[in-house]
């Protein structure tokens, strides 16, 4: 079994909302075969606590437009790692430093990645050096 069409739809909407707030390293995993609690994990990063908060707000606002409300929300007070649980979709918005430290991508690397359909919207470059500013271990949009 794979992620439902609805889960994929809200995942792509959440990823686009995050990209609009310049989130880095968007990657989504189809975890439906491994977990009964969700179909998709979406992971994105922000460089500061303020940016993490803005990304969270944008994702929530966009998904409300699609008649989705989080069942659970954790970590918004510190804005280092905010988890938004929508049932079929779990969004992890992480400070880039915390994302590198926890390495969620390593935990889910055996799961299929989902093409988020963002083109270059979800990949930003580090200022002046031409390298991807994605979190370590994250896949480029569409790499999966």
Rosetta blueprint (number, residue, H / E / L):
1 X L
2 X L
3 X L
4 X L
5 X H
6 X H
7 X H
8 X H
9 X H
10 X H
11 X H
12 X H
13 X H
14 X H
15 X H
16 X H
17 X H
18 X H
19 X H
20 X H
21 X L
22 X L
23 X L
24 X E
25 X E
26 X E
27 X E
28 X E
29 X E
30 X E
31 X L
32 X L
33 X L
34 X L
35 X L
36 X L
37 X L
38 X L
39 X L
40 X E
41 X E
42 X E
43 X E
44 X E
45 X E
46 X E
47 X L
48 X L
49 X H
50 X H
51 X H
52 X H
53 X H
54 X H
55 X H
56 X H
57 X H
58 X H
59 X H
60 X H
61 X H
62 X H
63 X H
64 X H
65 X H
66 X L
67 X L
68 X L
69 X L
70 X L
71 X L
72 X E
73 X E
74 X E
75 X L
76 X L
77 X L
78 X L
79 X L
80 X L
81 X E
82 X E
83 X E
84 X E
85 X E
86 X L
87 X L
88 X L
89 X E
90 X E
91 X E
92 X E
93 X E
94 X E
95 X E
96 X H
97 X H
98 X H
99 X H
100 X H
101 X H
102 X H
103 X L
104 X H
105 X H
106 X H
107 X H
108 X L
109 X L
110 X L
111 X L
112 X E
113 X E
114 X L
115 X L
116 X L
117 X L
118 X L
119 X L
120 X L
121 X L
122 X L
123 X L
124 X L
125 X E
126 X L
127 X L
128 X L
129 X L
130 X L
131 X L
132 X E
133 X L
134 X L
135 X L
136 X L
137 X L
138 X L
139 X L
140 X L
141 X L
142 X L
143 X L
144 X L
